[in-house]
Amino acid sequence: MAELGQDAHRTGDIAEILGVKVTSLGPVRAKLINKGMIYSPAHGDLAFTVPLFRDFMIRTIPTFQ
C-alpha cells in the first residue's frame, strides 16, 4: 500500500503489486484491520489508519523507494 500512495487503494491493485491473488489477501487484511493499522473506507478499498504512516513505512523499509 505504501508504494501506491497516501490515499485508499483497491484491493486488486494491492494484490497486483504483491503478485498474489486477491483472495489470498483476506487473512492478512483481517489481521491488519484487527491490529488497527488499516481500515476499509469502502467496499474493496483499504487505507492506512494513521496519517503519514505511509511515509514512515517508506523511511523504515528502504526497498519501497
Secondary structure, 3 states (H helix, E strand, C coil): CCCCCCCCEEHHHHHHHHCCCHHHHHHHHHHHHHCCCEECCCCCEEEECCCCHHHHHHHHCHHHC
